[in-house]
Amino acid sequence: HPYSPNWPSYVDTQRENLEVWFCDVRDLNQCYQAFLHFKPDTVIHLAAKVGVGQSNDKIGVYTSNNVTGTAALLNCVTSYNDQFVEGVRIREEAETYERQEDDVEEDFEAADAVLRGAYPQTRIAQVFIAGSMSSYGEGMYSPPSGGELIKGGRRDSILMEDGKWAAGPEGWEPVGIREADECDPRSVYSLNKWEQER
């Protein structure tokens, strides 16, 4: 979660077993410390700078948060897993040495405790990244009498100011977007989300 402690009203921050860690996903050290603290085996990445229209005016801010932030988080996952593997290797070597030398059992236990504190105890096996329907663009429209669907055009700011949100021809009905449909991002935000998924 970002550094701001302001939570939406629907989040019960007093719930038992809820622990919150404030950091920016672009801060590799903070993310790594959070991983060490929570010992996850799965990461669900929902952090994003959201806003389709606003993103076109703040390209650097949105790209830094959404694309660079995702890359930093994935880099942190890789580093965490590399350290987990290194910790396992070192402990296995120490256990082998201990079995060969009867008089080092006490030293091994002390060293093992240090190693367990210094290296991750879990491996992150899965990362889920939230997509966005905005990556698909405006979607398809169906004519009133049936027939061939057409792709919606760009939304006109004058029409939106008049409360007309449809991007298709007058009288045509919007058709739901399917996951298999081709992506057609039309804003910086939707390009960011599309890049995350790829």
WOVEN-V162017 format. One record per residue. N is the residue number from 0. PHI is phi in radians with two decimals (* if undefined). Layout:
# WOVEN-V162017
<<N PHI> <N PHI>>
This chain:
# WOVEN-V162017
<<0 *> <1 -1.11> <2 -1.13> <3 -1.13> <4 -1.48> <5 -1.41> <6 -1.79> <7 -1.07> <8 -1.10> <9 -1.40> <10 -1.59> <11 -1.50> <12 -1.30> <13 -1.63> <14 -1.05> <15 -1.11> <16 1.18> <17 -1.76> <18 -2.12> <19 -1.96> <20 -2.14> <21 -1.55> <22 -2.86> <23 -1.70> <24 -1.07> <25 -1.39> <26 -1.58> <27 -1.03> <28 -1.12> <29 -1.11> <30 -1.09> <31 -1.11> <32 -1.11> <33 -1.11> <34 -1.08> <35 -1.07> <36 -1.23> <37 -1.56> <38 0.92> <39 -1.35> <40 -1.91> <41 -2.46> <42 -2.08> <43 -1.94> <44 -1.60> <45 -1.99> <46 -1.17> <47 -2.88> <48 -1.61> <49 -1.80> <50 2.61> <51 -1.18> <52 -1.20> <53 -1.11> <54 -1.09> <55 -1.24> <56 -1.71> <57 -2.29> <58 -1.03> <59 -1.09> <60 -1.11> <61 -1.17> <62 -1.18> <63 -1.08> <64 -1.20> <65 -1.51> <66 -1.54> <67 -1.11> <68 -1.07> <69 -1.16> <70 -1.08> <71 -1.12> <72 -1.09> <73 -1.14> <74 -1.10> <75 -1.14> <76 -1.03> <77 -1.07> <78 -1.08> <79 -1.06> <80 -1.16> <81 -1.06> <82 -1.19> <83 -1.05> <84 -1.08> <85 -1.11> <86 -1.10> <87 -1.08> <88 -1.07> <89 -1.13> <90 -1.12> <91 -1.11> <92 -1.10> <93 -1.14> <94 -1.11> <95 -1.09> <96 -1.11> <97 -1.10> <98 -1.13> <99 -1.43> <100 -2.13> <101 -1.07> <102 -1.51> <103 -1.88> <104 -1.02> <105 -1.13> <106 -1.09> <107 -1.10> <108 -1.08> <109 -1.16> <110 -1.14> <111 -1.10> <112 -1.10> <113 -1.11> <114 -1.08> <115 -1.14> <116 -1.40> <117 -1.58> <118 -2.12> <119 -1.02> <120 -1.75> <121 -2.28> <122 -2.03> <123 -1.41> <124 -1.65> <125 -2.43> <126 -2.26> <127 -1.87> <128 -2.07> <129 -1.26> <130 -1.53> <131 -2.51> <132 -1.15> <133 -1.13> <134 -1.11> <135 -1.52> <136 1.40> <137 -1.49> <138 1.44> <139 -1.80> <140 -2.27> <141 -1.91> <142 -1.19> <143 -1.00> <144 -1.63> <145 1.49> <146 2.06> <147 -1.24> <148 -1.35> <149 -2.21> <150 -1.40> <151 -1.17> <152 -1.55> <153 -1.27> <154 -1.31> <155 -1.52> <156 -1.09> <157 -1.17> <158 -1.12> <159 -1.12> <160 -1.11> <161 -1.50> <162 1.43> <163 -1.75> <164 -1.62> <165 -1.14> <166 -1.80> <167 -1.73> <168 -1.09> <169 -0.94> <170 1.52> <171 -1.45> <172 -1.72> <173 -1.17> <174 -1.97> <175 -0.99> <176 -1.43> <177 -1.83> <178 -1.03> <179 -1.36> <180 -1.12> <181 -1.25> <182 -1.28> <183 -2.59> <184 -1.10> <185 -2.24> <186 -2.59> <187 -1.08> <188 -1.04> <189 -1.17> <190 -1.12> <191 -1.03> <192 -1.16> <193 -1.10> <194 -1.12> <195 -1.00> <196 -1.21> <197 -1.30>>
